[in-house]
Amino acid sequence: MTRSLLLVLAMLPAAALAGHRIDCYVSNEGETRVIVARPAKSLYTDVHNAIGDTFLFKLSVQDQPADIAGVSIATYAPAADTQSGPVMIHQARYPWPPPLPGRHARHGFTGLQRVFEPAFDGELEYWCEAVKERAR
C-alpha cells in the first residue's frame, strides 16, 4: 500500500464520525433532559449540568488524538460535608467512535445506566447515543 492510502485508512474512524454528536437522555424525579456534546480538544472544557436538586452530570467527547479519544460521563452528588463541594459517584468511559444506532439499539451505546445516591435518596438514569448532525 502507498503511504497516502495508509494515512487515509488510519483517519477513517474519526472521519467516519465527522459531524456527529453524542446525545444523552438523563432522567431524574420524573423529568428527562437531553444533554448534548460535540467533540472538543479536551475533556476538561465541558461544564456540569444540574439534574434535579441532587445530581450534576458531565458529558465530554474528545476525538483527537486517537490514542486518548473517547466519551467520558461523570455524575456528581453533594458531599455530606457541604463545605467540600460535589463528590463524583459514577464515572464511565466509552471508546471513540461509538457505534451509530442500529435497528435494535434501544438504549444507545451505553445501555440504560442507573446511578444511586443514598445520602439524599436520589436516583438518576441515563443512556447515550451517537447522532449524525444534519448538513447546514
Helices and strands as residue ranges (DSSP letters): H 3-16, E 20-28, E 31-37, E 49-51, E 55-62, G 66-68, E 70-77, E 87-95, E 113-117, E 122-132
